[in-house]
Amino acid sequence: MTSALAHEADPYILPTPTPDSSVVLPHWISPGNTHPNSRYRDSVWSLAPLIDNPGATLISIHWKNCPAPLRDEMKLVVWSLINGERRPTFLRTKGLSARRRGSAPTMMQKYCEWFRLARWLHQQGITRLADCTKDQWRAYAGERRDEGISRVHAEMVFGYFTDLWVYDQLSARPAGISCPPWEAEGIDDYLPAADGTDNAENSTEPLDPQVLGPLLIWALRFVDDFSDDILAAWVEQRRLMDVAANNTATSVSRAALKGYLLPLVNSGAPLPAARVKGRLYLARDFVAAHTGATHAQIERLVKLHNIQDLVLERPAPCPLNVPVTGEVEGSPWRDHIAFGEATTLMQHLGTAAAIVIAYLTGMRPQEVQALRSGCCPEPTTDDTTGRHLIRSHHFKNVLDDNGNHASAGEVRDVPWVAITPVVRAIRVLERMVPEGELLLSAAHHDVHRPGGKQNQGAIRRTSLNRRIESFVAWVNREAGALGLPDQAIPEDPFGAIGMSRFRRTLAWHVARRPGGLIALAIQYGHMRTVLDTRTSSGYASRSRRGLHSVLDVETALAAADTAARFRERTAAGEKISGPAARRAINAAGQAPRFEGRLVPKTFAKKATAFLARDGVVLYDNPDALLICAFKHDNALCGPDPGATAPRQYACESGCGNTVRTDTHARQLRERADEIDQLAEHAPGPIARKLHANSARLRETAATHDATAQTIEALT
């Protein structure tokens, strides 16, 4: 049967490509995608024509990684993977969630596994894919399984091998790959044993509070206090560089250069220096802009007098002619911004703004990367709420009308709510990029190499993660120089800070620190009842899982931890007081236990159901120094109808949900002592208020001592 007849008989079969055929057929490329398309004969195939997400890494297939004897056959299958659609009959056997075509990153995972299989077959002396029999499938599956991959990962990998067979059948010239035996025999016998670590979701660790606190403080400082200085310095530095680039060599400019540099050389005075990628050099652009000399004239003089070595011995900063208005702890954050330093500070400013947005919105990294200038307009006069809303794209689980992955994502149905620090961060980024451009445009944020071909789309996540680490290093050096070692950012116990950790960390602080270490989380605490009732004024309810599920999971974990600590304290003999003491004992006995930090995918629904059990969920309130055994009708904090959690920032004394242990009583007295120490150094009226506050805390502790009972007496 010819290719034409085959295609007519089965619309899913693809025509045989020619050497000049496009790697990605035109109908799969969106109108706005301008990435160049590769040809079938090329040794490197670009999948960029399939990628419309501005924050995604562009993917290429390097055919040198596939053994030469199997390369031609594998090319046909991979081309079918890129351009073909799996038949609906096959999809129905795999469940309704299976997609006809996956995303480019999913394609990459598949062809990487196929190349790995091809290298193994080549080592076995097999030069045709058709010679991969059931025996070879079983042997390779056993080796791949025994490499230590998890059960879920193994099932995914073996599914990719099934797809090798499926996509081969979409070719007009199939290689004859055999069906893997697990399709007929079942896959269980081919998988490693379950070890309890599979199906993990939300396993990303939140940032340690001791890390996030100073990190957020410095990020906000950059946005609120340093941004005007940095942006002004960047403009001035660029102006000087433009002047230097347009100088013309004349005898006058040569004389001016000698008159400027040689007295410094001969007198032993410091020489104007700038740091480029960590190394000191003569600040050539600065010198050129101030003398009118060209780079060639400067280079000749540098070599003639060995000036570069002298710069390393006695460097001097080159202050830019811009005022410094920002402050740290009431003092200017530096005397001046030096030429060359503005480049580094601009990079840190962009990073700081990204940190503020990522943490204080709960966006996923790719959602932050997709933000554009103008995404957060000022509220209109018709908007009585006065809220700033962010309208942009989301990407997770977005499909087109045919059920295929939509790389460009779609505009989120419900906008994100932007609190004031986020709005200010967006406004700073809008000053760094042209109107309508991506806020994190790589072309405008790569200040060291502006405008290169590689700078397409948004800054990649790996680059953002590196920039965060660089930002932390700068902060720690600056904190030491300013005599603020307590504001340095410590190393996180769970590894590098990365964009993917901010979303989980926000949920952690909302659930566990309603008014504590990270004060800005209070603003999300005020939205707690909105989040619980799933109204459209906050993170509205959506069919796809969003911050709601993350928050419910983290809140359920926090409640379980609170119950576990309560059990430990009472088992150790601590007494309990409060009107909800007996209910708390019952709740602690019913609370689930969680080992480790891995959370199953199904746990989000279970978490929501767990939190909805009115009266038997325990919430720790570290500010009020109590446990809230939340029962809606008893709560004095004013929860909205349908709320399943207390408004912990609005905790009221005398509430019928209150529970305290001996530990809380001790903490009340410790806090009272701290307040009394503050009062000793405060003016009279303030001191009296502080002493009254400490007295109330001691009275609360005394009431606990007088009324507390053991768990045996209460049960």
N, C-alpha and C positions, 0 to 999 in steps of 0.2 A: 504494500500500500504506500502511495506517495505521501509526502508531508501534507500536501494540499488536501488529499482525500482523508487523511487521518484527522486533520484539523476540522474538516467538515463533519466527520462522523463523531468527533468528540471535541467540543469547544475548549476543553481544558488542556488539550495537547498543544504545545507550543511549536512553531515552525523551527527548523534547524537554522541556527545563526550562521552568518558568514563572518569572515575575519573583520569586515568593516561594520558589522552590526553593533548597535549601541549596547553597552552593558545594561543600562536601565532603559527599558522601552519608554517612549515618550508619554504614553497615557498614564504612567505611574508618577510622573514628575509634576509637581504643582506649578501653577503659572508663575508664582513669585520666586521659584528656586532658580538661582543663576549659577550654581556650581557646574563646572565642566563635566561632561559625560565621557567616560572611557569607551574604548573600542574593544571588541571581543579579542582581537589579536594582542592587546597590550599585556605586558608582564605584571602590571599593577592595575587593579580595578578600583575605582573610587565609588563608594556608596553614598557620597555626599548629595547626589541628586535626589535621594530618598529622605534626606534629613532637613527638616524645616524648623526644628526646635533651635532657637538661637543660642542656647546654652549647651547643646550637645556636642560631643567630640566627633569630628569627621572621621569616618571609617574607611579604610582601604584594604583590599585583598591582595596580598603579595604571593604570587604564584610560585616563587622560588621555594616557598615553604611546603609545597606539595611535590612528592617524588615524581620525577620526569616520566617514568613509564605509565603512571596513572593520571597524569596531569590533564590530558585531552578529555578523558572520560569524566574526570571530576569537574572540569570546566563546564561541561554541558549540564551536569546536575546542579552546580552552583548557579548557573545562569537561569535554570528553571526555578530555583529557590527565589531568586531576585524578582523574576517576572511572572511566575506562575501562581495559581491559586489551587489549594487542595480541594478536592471534590467534596461537595456537600455530603455524599454518602459516607465518605471516610470521617468527616467531622461529626456526623451523628453518632458514630460508634465511639467517639472520644468524649462526647458530652457537648452540650450546647455552648459552653464557654470557649471552645476551641475556635481560633480565628483562621480565616482563609489565608491571610498573609500577616506576618509579624513585622515588628519594627526592625530597622537596620541593626541596632545592637543585638536583637535576638538572632537575626541572620548571622551576625558575626560569631555568636556563641555556637551556632550550628556548624558553620563551615570550619571553625577551629577544631571542633571535635571530629569532623570528617577528615580533615588533614591529619589529625593525630592517628586516626584509624588507618589512613593511607600509608603513613610512615611505618606503622606496625605491619601492614600487609607486605610492604616492600621488603621489610626485614625478613619476612617469612618466604621471600622469593616469589610472591604473587604479583603479577603485572597487569591483571585484568580485574575490574571490580566484580565481574560475573563469577570469578573463581572464589569469591568470599562466600563459602558454603555455610550451612548451619554449624558445622564443626568449628569453622573459623569464628563465627559469631559467638559461639559459646566460650571459646578459648579467650577471645579478646574481652568479652563481657566479664569473665572471671578475673582477668588481670586488671581491668579498669576498676572493678568493684573492690579489689584488694589493695588499691592504692590509698585507702583511708578516707574515701569520700562518704558523705552521709547517705542515708537511705533516700531522702528526698532528692538530693543532688544526683544520685545514681539513677533514679527513676526519670529525672529530667534528661540526663545524658542518653539513656537508652531510648527515650522518646525521640531524641535527635537522630539516632541511628534508624529508627523507624521512618522518620522523615526522609532520610537518604533514599530509602526504597520507594517512598511515596513520590518524591519529586523526580526520581529517575523515570517513573512511569508517565510523567507529563512531557517528556521529551519525545520528539518525532524520531529520534535515534537513540532509544534507551540502551544503557550499558548492560542491562540484564541483572541488576543487583537483586539478590535473593531476599525474601522477606525474613527479618530476624525471627528466631524461633519463639521469642517471648510473646509475639503477637498471637500465636496459636496456643501456646502452652501456659500463658499467664506469666506475669512478670515477677511475682513474689519470690520464686526460687532463685532469681538472678540478682536480687537486691541484698545488700548487707542488712544485718539485723537492726531493728529499731533500737536506739539508745536513749530516747527521750529528749534529744536535742533538735529534732526536726520540726518543721512547720513553725519556725520562729518568726515572730513579727514584733516590732517595737523592742528588739534586743539591743538597739543602739543605746549606750549608756548616756544618761544626762550628764552635763558638765558638773563638776564638783562646785558647790556654792562658793568655796574659797577661790575658785578660778573665775567663775562667772562674775562675781561681784566687781573686782577690779577691772576685768576685761570690759564690762559694760560701762563702768565709770569712765575709763579712758576713751572708749569709743564715743561716748556722749560728749566728752571734752573736745575731741576732735571736731565733731559736728557742730556743737554749740559755741565753743570758745575759741578754737584754733582756725576754723574754716576760712574766715575772712582774711586772716593773716596769710594763710597758705595760698589761697587763690590769688591774692594780690602779689605775693612773692613769685608765683608761677607766671603771672602776666609779665612782671618786670624781667624775670629771667628769660622768657621767650623774646621779649623786646630786645634785650642785649644780644641774644644769639642771632636774631634777625639782622641787627646792625652789624655784627661781626661778619656774618655771611656775605654782606653786600659791600664790604670795604674794598677799596681799590688801592693797589700798591703804588705809593709815590715816595719821593725823597722826604717829603714832610712827614708821612706816616712812619717811615723808617727812623727818622730823627726823634719823633715823639716816643716810639717804642724804646729806643736806647735811653732816652732821657727818663723814662719811667722805670725800666727794669735794671739797668746797669748800676745806678746808685744803690739799689737794694742788694744787688749781688756783691758789690765791692765793700759795702759797709757792714755786711754780716747781718742785715736786717731780715726779718721773715719775708717770705715770698708768697704772692697770692696763689692759693691752692684750692682745688676742688676735688672731691672724692668721686670717682667713677667706678662703680661695681666694687666698692670696698677698698680701692687703691687711690693714693694721692697722686695728682698730676698738677702741673702748672695750669691755672685756670685760663686757658688760651682764649676762650670766647670773652671772658670778663676783661682780659688785657686788651684784646682786639677792640672791644666796644669802647674802651676808655682811651685808646691811643689812636684809633683809626687804622692800625696796621692790619695786614692780611695774615691768614694762618701760615702761609709760606714764609713771610718775613719773620714771624715769631719762631717758626721751626728752625730756621737758619740760626737765629740768635741763641736758641736753646741749645743746639748742638755745639755752637762755637764756644760757649761759656759753661757747658756741662750743667745747665740750670736745673734739669730734672733731678739730678742727684742732690742739688742744694735744696730743692723743694722738699724732698723727703727728710732732710736734716732740720729745716726751719720753715715749716709751713705756716701760713697765716690765712685766716678765713677772709672771704670777700663779702662783706655785708651788702645786702641789697637795700636799695633806697626805698624801703616800705616800712611803715610804722608797725610795731608789735602791740596789739591791743588785748590779746587773750591773756588770761591769768590762771594760775594754779594756786589754790589756797591763799588767794588775795595778793599774790605777787606775779609780775610778768613771767610768762612761761619760758622766755629766753630774752636775751638782750637784742638779738637780731636774727634774721634768717639769712643764711649765707648762700651765695651763688653755688649752684650744684645741689644744695640741700633741698631746695624747693622740689626737685624731681622726686626724691625719696618721700618727702612729706605729702606730695600729691598722691602717690600710690597708697600711703597709709590712710589718707583722708577717704579715698574711695573704699578701702577695706573697712574702715570704721563705720561708714554709712551702710555698707552691706551687712555688717554685724548687727547694727541697730534694727534694720528692716527685718532681717531673718529671725531675730529673737523676738521682737515685739509685735510681729504679725502672726507667727506660727506658720509662715509659708514654707513650702518645700524649696530646696535649692534651685530647681529648674524654674520654679515660679518667680523667685527673686531675679533670676537671670533674664527672664522674659519681660520685666518691667520696662516701660518706655517713658521718656519725658512726656509729661502731660497726663500720666495715668492717674494722678491724684489731684484733680482740680479743686479750687476753692469752692466751698458750699455755695449754692445759689441762694438768692433771697427767698425763694419759695420753700427751701428746706428748713423747716422749723427746728430740726434737731441740731443743725449746725455742725454735723459730723463730716469729717473728711473720709471719702470712700475711694478705695483703689480698685480700678477696673483693669483687669489684665487676663492673661491666659493661664490655664492649668493644663496639665498633661497626663496625669495618671489615669489609666484606663479609658482614655478618650478614643473612640472608634468613629470611623466614617459611616456613611449610610449603608455600606456593604458589609459592615462588621470588621473592617480591616483597621489596623493601627493607624491613627492620624498623627503624624509626626509634628504637625504644626500646633497640635492641641486645639483648644477652643476657649473663647472668652467665658470666664466663670459666670454662671447664672447669677450668683449673689456676690457682690463685691466684698472685698476685705474692709474691715473697719480700721482706719489709721489713727492711732493716738498721736498726740502732739510730737513726741520725739521722732516718730516715724515720718511724719510730715516734714519735719526739719531735715531729716536725713535725705528724703527725696528731693527737697529743694536744693540741697548742696550738690547732689548728683546732677540735677538739672542744670546747674551752673558749669558743670564739667563736660557736658556733651551737648551737641546741637539739638534744636527742637525736633521732637519726634523720634530721636535716636534711642537705642537701648541705653538704659541708665548705667549699665555695666559694660558698655561697648568696648570690646578689646581694642578697637582701632583708636579710641580716645583715652583709654586707661593704661595702655602700655606706653607710659611716658618715656621709657628708655629707648623704644623703637617704634615711634608712631607711624601709622600708615602702611605697614608691610602687608603683603598678601596673606600672611598667616593670621593677621588680626581681623578675622571675619566673625561676625556674630558677637555673643557675649563672652566675657572672660570665662574660661572653662572652670569646672568645679575643682579640678586638681590644682589649677593656678590660684584660685581663691583660697584653697586650703594652705598653699605655700605662703600666700600673702598674709594670712592670719598668723602663721608662725613667725613671719618676719615682723609683723606688727607687735606681737608679744615680745620679741627680742628687743625691739626699739623701746617699748614701754618700760621694760625692766632696766635698760640702760638709763633712760630718762629719769625713772623713779629714783635710782641711785644718785644721779647727778643733782637732782633737786632735793636730796635729803629726805625722801619719802619711801623708805624701804618697805613700810607696811602697805604701800599701795602697789607693790610689784605683783605680777601675775604668776602664781606658782605653777609647777608642772601638774597636769591633771593625772590622777592615778590610773585612768583608763586609756591614756595615750593622747595622741595629738588632737588638738581642737580642730574641728572640721565643720563645714556648712551643714552637714546632715544631722549634727547633734543639737542644733539650736531649737528645732521644733519639739523634740522630746524634752529638752530642758525647760522650755516654756511650760509645758504640761506639768512637769515635775514641780515647778515653783508655784503654779496656780493651785495644785493639789496639796502641797506640803508647806509652803511658806506664804500664807495668804496676806501677811502684812509684815513679813520678816526681812531677811537679809537683802533681797532684791526689791527695793521699794516700788519700782515701777510695775512689779507684778500685781500690786494693789489695784491698778487700773483694770487688770483683767479679773481680779477678784470682784470688782463692781459689776462685771459682766457675768458673774457666775450664774445667777438665776436666769439670765438671758440664755446662756449656754445650756442650762439644764432644761429649759422649756422649749429650746430649739426654735426660737422665733427669728424672724428675718432681720431683726435689728442688730444681730451680732454675727457669729459664724452660723448661718442659718442651716437648717436641716436640709440635707441633699441626699440623693440616692447613693452617691459615691461616698465612701468613708472619708471624713476629713478630720479636722482638729477635734471634733466631738469625740470620736472613738479614741483618739490618742489621750484626750483628757480623761475620759471615763476609765481607760485602762490604768493610767497613772494614779487616778483618785482611788480606784479599787485596790491597787497595790499599796498606796499610802494607808488606806483603811485597814488592810490586812496587817501591815507593819504595826499600826497603832494597837490593834487587837493582840498581836503577838507580844509587844512590850507590856501591855496591860496584864496578860497572863503571866509573864515572867515576874513582874513586880509583885502581883498578888501571891504567886506561888512561893516567892521568897519571904512572904510574911508581911508585906506592906498592907496597911489598912486603907479602906476606901470610904469616901464621903460623897455626899451630893444626892439630890432627889432621884437621879437616874442610876444609882449605884447597882441595884439589883438587875436592872435592864442591861447595864453594861456587862455584867458578869455573864448573863445569858448570851449577849451578842458576841462576846469574845470567844465563848465556847463554840459558836456556830460559824465563826469567820474562817475562811479558807486559809491554807498555808501555801506559800509559794517558795520554791527552792530555786535559787539563782535568779537571773534577770531575763531569761527567755520567756516570751509570752506567746502562747499559741495564737494562730490567726483567729480561731473561734472564740478567743477570750474576750474580744471587744463586746460581743453580744452578751456574754456571760457577765462581764463587768457592768454593763448597763443594767441588766436584771438584778445583779447583786446590790447596786446602789439604790435601786428602786424599793428595797425592802424597808419601808418606813419604820423607824424605831429601833432597828437592830444593826445599824452601821455606825462605827466609831470613828470620829474625826478628831485628830489631834489639833489643838490650837496653841502653838508655842508662844504666841503673844499674850493670850489670856491665862496661860499656864493651867490648862484644864483639858479634859476630853469631852467632846460633845457627842452624846448618844442621841443622834438627831432623830427627833420625832416632830413632824411638821406642825401639828396642832399645839405642841408645847413651846415652840421656838419663839423667843422674844426678839430675834434679830430681823424679823419682818420678811421671811422668805416669800417669794411670789407663789401663787397657786400652782401646784404641780412640781415645785422645786423639790429635788431629792438630796440637796446638800445645804448646810447652813451658810449664811453670809458671815463668815468667820471674822471679817474685819469689823462687823457691827455687833459683836458679842455683848450681851447685856448680863449684868449680875442678877442673880435671883431666877435665872432661867431653869425650867424644869428638866432640861436635858444635860445639866452639868454633872460631871464626875471628876473627882480628884483623888490622887493617891498621895502617900507620904512623900514621894519624890516631888510632886507639885508643891506641897507645902514647903519643902526645903528650898525649892527654886523661888517661891514667893519671898521668903526671907532673904535669900541672896540678892534678889532684885531690889528689895527694900534697902538693903545695905548699900548697894550701888547708887541708888537715888539719894540717900542721905549724904554720901560722899560728894555727889554733885551739888547738893544744897549748900554744903560748907563753903563753896566757892562762888555761889550765885548771889545776886542782889537780894535785898530783904523780901520784897513781895514774891519774887520767884522762888526764893528759898522756902517761904512759908507754904507755897503750893506744893513744892516737891516733898517737904516733910509730911504734909497731909496725905499725899499720894502713898508714900512709904508706910504711913500708919494704917491706911486702908489695906495695903497688901499684908501687913502683919496681922491685922484683924481677921482677914480671910484665912490665913494660915492657922491662926488660933482656933477659928471656927472648925476647920478641918480636924485639928487635934481633938477637939471636944466631942465631935460627932462621928468620927471615923470608926469603922468596924472591920473586923477581919472577914475574909471571904467565907470562912466557916460559919460565922454568925449571920451572914446575909443569905446563906443558901440552906 
